């Protein structure tokens, strides 16, 4: 696995969403192929969770919806990431935010 992706996933899984976004952008910026949208989907999710933690539910919802739309092309697995599970778990968080309830737990990115 690409070291930047691996590092970004570790940061995501530790709830360090801003830092995750920064690292994944390093991988995303030079990409020109189909991988670009996969990386961007993860970036949107990290930014969405960051927004939610900072008290910006509308920003969180916008970012999470963008991330889910882009992730759909990479189901059920991409670069060893269990994208189907990530999609399900992000959808659950999206519903919590839409319902105005506190997020019970943020998803982790699972790698096979």
C-alpha positions in Angstrom: 0.0 0.0 0.0 1.1 3.5 -0.8 2.8 5.0 2.3 0.8 8.2 2.2 -2.5 6.3 2.0 -1.3 4.1 4.9 -0.4 7.1 7.0 -3.7 8.8 6.1 -5.7 5.8 7.2 -3.8 5.6 10.5 -4.6 9.2 11.2 -8.2 8.8 10.2 -8.5 5.8 12.5 -7.1 7.8 15.4 -9.6 10.6 14.8 -7.0 13.0 13.6 -9.1 14.1 10.7 -7.4 17.4 9.8 -4.0 15.8 9.7 -5.5 12.9 7.7 -6.8 15.3 5.1 -3.4 17.0 4.8 -1.6 13.6 4.3 -4.2 12.3 1.8 -4.0 15.5 -0.2 -0.3 14.9 -0.6 -1.2 11.6 -2.3 -4.2 13.1 -4.2 -2.5 16.2 -5.7 -0.3 14.5 -8.2 -2.8 11.8 -9.1 -4.4 12.0 -12.6 -6.0 8.6 -12.9 -9.1 6.9 -11.5 -7.4 6.7 -8.1 -7.8 10.4 -7.7 -11.5 10.2 -6.9 -11.0 7.3 -4.5 -8.5 9.5 -2.5 -10.8 12.5 -2.8 -13.7 10.4 -1.3 -11.6 9.7 1.8 -10.5 13.3 2.1 -14.2 14.4 2.0 -15.0 12.0 4.8 -12.1 13.2 6.9 -13.1 16.8 6.4 -16.7 16.0 7.1 -15.9 14.4 10.4 -13.6 17.4 11.2 -16.4 19.8 10.5 -18.8 17.8 12.7 -16.3 17.8 15.6 -15.9 21.6 15.2 -19.7 22.1 15.5 -20.5 22.6 11.8 -23.1 20.0 10.9 -24.1 21.6 7.6 -20.5 21.5 6.5 -20.1 17.9 7.7 -23.2 16.8 5.8 -22.0 18.5 2.6 -18.6 16.8 2.8 -19.9 13.4 3.7 -22.4 13.4 0.9 -19.6 14.3 -1.6 -17.4 11.6 -0.2 -20.1 8.9 -0.4 -21.0 9.9 -4.0 -17.3 9.5 -5.0 -16.8 6.3 -3.0 -19.7 4.6 -4.8 -17.5 3.9 -7.8 -15.0 2.0 -5.6 -17.2 -0.5 -3.9 -16.8 -3.1 -2.4 -13.0 -2.9 -2.0 -10.4 -0.5 -3.4 -6.7 -0.7 -2.6 -7.4 -3.2 0.1 -9.8 -0.8 1.8 -13.2 -2.3 2.7 -15.1 0.5 1.0 -18.5 -1.2 1.4 -18.1 -1.2 5.2 -16.9 2.3 5.2 -19.9 3.4 3.2 -22.3 1.7 5.6 -20.7 3.2 8.6 -20.5 6.7 7.1 -24.2 6.5 6.1 -25.0 5.7 9.8 -23.1 8.8 10.9 -24.8 10.9 8.2 -28.2 9.8 9.6 -27.2 10.7 13.1 -26.0 14.2 12.0 -29.2 14.7 9.9 -31.2 13.7 13.0 -29.5 16.3 15.2 -28.1 13.6 17.5 -24.5 13.4 18.7 -22.4 11.0 16.7 -22.1 7.8 18.8 -18.8 6.7 17.1 -16.9 7.6 14.0 -16.1 4.9 11.5 -12.6 3.5 11.0 -11.1 2.5 7.7 -10.6 -1.3 7.6 -7.9 -2.7 5.4 -7.9 -6.3 4.3 
